[in-house]
Amino acid sequence: MEAPEKIYVNFPFGERHPERGPMVTKQGLNAEDIEYTRTDVFIEKACKFLQEKVLEDYPGVVWEGITEDFKNYMKGE
């Protein structure tokens, strides 16, 4: 089973039912939910943006290795 790109920690009961804890779901239920994104998905999307948008807008700049450097930096390596 593959992990979803995002999960949400929902607080659907609030003060009305303090004995009930938060739920974790694949979709947000309300504005107070906390969204968590998988780190690898975030890094891949950022690299895709760098490759498609930034590289396209700055054709004269040598970008070789930048996305790999970025991945390593984001992973703390």
N, C-alpha and C positions, 0 to 999 in steps of 0.2 A: 504494500500500500504506500503510495507516495504522499508526502506531506503537502498540504495546500500552500499556495504562495502567501496567503494571509490568513490569520486567525484573529478573532475578536474576543476580548474578555468583556462579557456583558454583565451589567448590574441591573437586572430587570425588576428586582423586588424592592431595593432601596430600604428606606426606613420602615416601610410597612411590614416587612418580614425580615428582620435582622438575623434570624436563625438560618436563613437560606444564603448560601454563598454565591459568588459569581459563577457564571457559566462560560464555557469556551465554545464558540461557534465559528462556522466558516463565513457567516454574514453578520454585519453589524445590525443591531436591533434598534438602537437609539443614539442620540448625539453624545451621550456620556460614555459609550463603549470605547475601549482602548484597542487600537489596531496594532498588531504586530506583523511585520513582514519578515520572511525568511531572508537571512543575510545573503545567501548565495543568489537568490532571485534579485535582490536589490543591486548587488554588484554586477550581475549580468545585464540588467536593464541600464545601469549607469554606463557600462562599457559600450552597449549598443548605441546609446545616445552619443557618447564620445565619437564612436566610429561613424555614425550616420550624419549627425548634425554638425558637430564641431569640425570634424575633418573636412566636411563638405564646404563649410564657411571659410576655412583657412587652408586653401590648397597649397600654399608655398611653404608651409611649416612641416618639418620632418617629425612625424608622429610615431615612428617605429618604436615599439616597446612601451609606449605610454600606457596602453590598456593593461598590459601585464604588470607594469609597475603599480598602476592604480589598484589592480586586484590584490597584489601582495601587500600594499599599504593598508587597504581596507581589512584584510585578514590579520593584520598585525605582524606580518612576516618581515 
